[in-house]
Amino acid sequence: MPFTRVSYRHNQYNAEQLQQMSQVILSALVDCFDVPENDCFQVFHSHQPEQFVYDRHYLQGDRSDGLLYIQITLKSGRGVVKKTNLYKQLATALAQQVGIRIEDVFIILVETEFEDWSFGSGLAQMVKENN
């Protein structure tokens, strides 16, 4: 049930690269967080340069205009080891398979609870009272 938002500077990536990113992100979630393979909800946003602000050197950074913000909203409960494994696998796979600099992979996890999700029809499908 993760929902992923990927933000990047306009004209930095083409349609094929975005599709590759999508697959890499889903694969990392399947491998590291045991997400089902058909549980894919992603949105890609391009931003004009003046709308895409970042510090090039904050916390070991050597960021370029190819920076990706990957925000994953998901159910809470994964531990530090699983999270750090996801960060490593995702950054490495994006570098190897899409050609993104590993320094340009910025990942944010936002944890929620089951009652924080509705998958349509005005229902909280993950809450037992609705099943």
C-alpha positions in Angstrom: 0.0 0.0 0.0 2.9 2.5 -0.3 2.2 5.7 -2.2 5.3 7.1 -3.8 5.9 10.7 -5.1 8.9 11.4 -7.1 9.9 15.0 -7.7 12.6 16.2 -10.1 13.7 19.2 -12.2 11.9 19.7 -15.4 13.6 18.1 -18.5 16.1 16.1 -16.4 14.6 12.7 -17.2 12.7 11.3 -20.2 9.7 9.0 -20.3 11.9 5.8 -20.5 13.9 6.8 -17.5 10.8 7.6 -15.5 9.4 4.1 -16.3 12.7 2.6 -15.2 12.6 4.6 -12.0 9.1 3.3 -11.4 10.1 -0.3 -11.7 13.2 0.2 -9.6 11.2 1.8 -6.8 8.6 -1.0 -6.9 11.2 -3.7 -6.9 13.0 -2.2 -3.9 9.7 -2.0 -2.0 8.9 -5.6 -2.8 12.4 -6.8 -1.8 12.9 -4.7 1.3 9.4 -4.2 2.7 7.5 -7.3 1.4 5.1 -5.1 -0.6 3.0 -7.2 -3.1 4.1 -6.8 -6.7 0.8 -5.4 -7.8 0.7 -2.8 -5.1 2.0 0.1 -7.2 0.8 3.7 -6.7 3.2 6.3 -7.9 3.1 9.9 -9.0 5.9 11.7 -10.9 6.2 15.5 -10.7 8.5 17.7 -12.7 9.3 21.2 -11.4 10.7 24.3 -13.0 14.1 25.2 -11.7 12.8 28.0 -9.4 10.3 25.6 -7.9 13.0 22.9 -7.1 15.2 24.1 -4.2 17.9 22.2 -2.5 21.3 22.5 -0.8 24.0 20.9 -2.9 26.2 19.9 0.0 24.0 19.3 3.1 24.9 16.1 5.0 27.5 14.5 2.7 25.8 15.8 -0.4 27.3 16.5 -3.8 23.9 17.0 -5.4 23.4 18.0 -9.0 20.4 19.2 -11.0 19.6 15.5 -11.4 18.4 15.3 -7.8 15.4 13.1 -7.1 13.1 13.5 -4.1 11.5 10.2 -3.5 8.8 10.4 -0.8 7.2 7.1 0.2 4.1 7.1 2.3 3.5 3.7 3.9 2.2 1.8 6.9 4.4 2.2 10.0 6.3 -0.7 11.5 9.5 -1.3 9.5 12.6 -1.2 11.6 15.9 0.7 11.0 17.5 -2.3 9.3 14.8 -2.6 6.7 14.7 1.1 6.1 18.5 1.4 5.6 18.4 -1.6 3.3 15.7 0.1 1.2 17.8 3.3 1.0 20.9 1.4 -0.1 19.1 -0.9 -2.6 17.1 2.0 -4.1 20.0 4.3 -4.5 22.3 1.6 -5.9 19.7 0.3 -8.3 18.8 3.7 -9.6 22.5 4.4 -10.2 23.1 1.1 -12.0 19.8 0.8 -14.0 18.9 4.3 -14.7 22.2 6.1 -14.5 21.3 8.5 -11.7 24.1 9.6 -9.5 23.8 7.9 -6.1 24.3 11.3 -4.4 21.2 12.5 -6.2 18.8 10.0 -4.6 17.0 11.7 -1.7 14.5 9.4 0.1 11.8 10.3 2.6 9.6 7.8 4.4 6.3 9.0 5.8 4.7 6.5 8.1 0.9 6.2 8.6 -1.6 3.8 10.1 -4.2 1.7 8.4 -7.0 4.1 9.3 -5.2 6.8 7.4 -5.9 5.2 4.0 -9.0 5.1 1.7 -8.5 3.3 -1.6 -11.8 4.5 -3.0 -15.6 4.3 -2.4 -15.3 6.3 0.8 -14.1 3.3 2.7 -11.1 2.6 5.0 -10.5 -0.8 3.4 -7.6 -1.7 5.7 -9.6 -1.2 8.9 -11.3 -4.4 10.0 -14.7 -2.8 10.7 -15.1 -2.0 7.0 -14.3 -5.6 5.8 
